[in-house]
Amino acid sequence: MTLKIPHNAWILVGDGKKALFLRNDGDAEFPNLVTMDVMAQENPPTHEQGVERPGRFSDGPSAHRSAVEQTDWHQLAEDRFAHELADRLNQAAQVKEFEHLIVVAPPRVLGELRQSFHKDVQSRIVAEVDKTLTNHPVHKIEKLLVEKSG
């Protein structure tokens, strides 16, 4: 089964640091994806973001102290970016900018997006594709989506 992309459907192709907002200017038989917007964020690895050693805490009355797990700043930034993408789509859905939405993202990002989507967005989702396609050119994304097996 091939994925049918309705005319004027929005396609979000995102990961934790980059997102493409596409629209199908063609029809379901002959899609023509065009870029509406690109969002990106700088997100260096955690070891470049965290400068101090992880904290320590006392285990009780003894002199023993345990280390606190270091915060994964990189992952937190990716999760925050997914919430920003969801907010943008939530706002667009409220003013009825799109009727159909296809979401393309790696599984972890899809999960973050699902948690943040308002019911107005959820009701417009016609397909979810768990792939990382943000670094592909738009014509390649179009080809991969149309050939996607359901």
N, C-alpha and C positions, 0 to 999 in steps of 0.2 A: 504494500500500500504506500502511495506517495503522499507527501504532505502538500495539501492545497493551501495556498496563501491568498486569502481574500483580497480583493481590490481595496486599497487604502488601509490595509492592516498595518499595524505597527509591529516592528520586530526589535526587541531589545537583545543585543548581543553583548554580554558583559562578563567580566571576571572581577577579581578583587581590586583592580587598579585602572581598568579602562572599560568604557562602554560605548557602543555605537547604537544610535537610535535611527532605525531605518523605516521606510514606508514603501509599500508595494504600489507603485504607480501603474503597474500592469494589471492583469486579471489573474484568476486562479489557474488558468491554463498556461498563460505566458507571463510569469511574474517579471517585474522590472524593479528591483530594489534600489532605492535612492537614499543617500545619507541625509538625515535631517539635522543631526547633531552628534558631537563626540564629546565625551567627558573623560577626563583622566586625572589621576592624582599621583604624586610622588610618594613612593612607599618603600624606602630602603629596608634591608633585612633588619631584624630585631637587634642583632649585635651592633649595628651602626646607630640605632636609635636609643638604646639603653646604655647609659654611661656609668652607672653605679652598680656595684655588686648587689646580688639579691640580699634582702634583709634577713635577719635572724630573730628568733623568738625563744623565750625560755620555755622549757618543757615542764616546769613546776618547781618544786623546792630544791631539786638537784642543780648542779652547775652545768648540766647538759643543755646545749642550745641547738635548735634545728634551723636549717635554712628554709627560707620561703622560696617557693618556685618563682623563677623569673617571669615577669610579665611578657607575653608575646605581643609586642607593640605592632609588629607587622600584621598579625592576624586581626588584632583589634581594628587597625586601619582598614583592612579589607572588609570586615564586617560593617564598619561605619559607612564605607563607600556603598555597599549593597543597600543599606538603609536609605542613603541619599537617593539612589536610583529608584527605590520603591516610593519614596516621598514624591519624586518628580512625576512618576506614573500615577500615583494617587491623585495628585492635583490635576493632571491632564484628564483623568477619568471623570472627576467631579464636574468639569466643564465640557464633557463629552467630545474631547478632541479625537478620540478613536473609538471604534466599535469592536475591533478584534485585535488581539495581542498574541504574539508568539515570543516566548522567552527562551533564550539560548544562553546557557551558563554552566560552569562546572557544578557538580552536585552540592558542594558546600555553599556556594553562592546562591544556588536555587533555593536551598533551605532557608537562608537568611532572607531572601526576597519574599518567599511564601509567608514567613512570619510577619513581614511588614506590609504586605499588600492589603489594602482596604477591600471590602467585599465588592465594591464597584470595579476594581481591577480584576479580582478573582473571577468574576462573572464574565469577563471579556476574554479570558485566556482560552485560546483554541488549541494551543500545543505548547509543550515544554520539551526542550532538547538539552540533554545533559552533556554538553561538549564545550570545549574552550575554542572559540573561533575568532576571538578579538584581533588576532594578528593576521587574519586572512583578508585579502581584498574583497570588496563587496560582491563582485561577480562570482568569486569562488564560494562565498557564503551562500549566495542565491542557489548555486548549483548543488551544494551539499544539502541544503534544506529541501530542495525539490526532490532529490534522490533519496532522502531519508526514508527508511522503512519504518512503518508504524507498528 
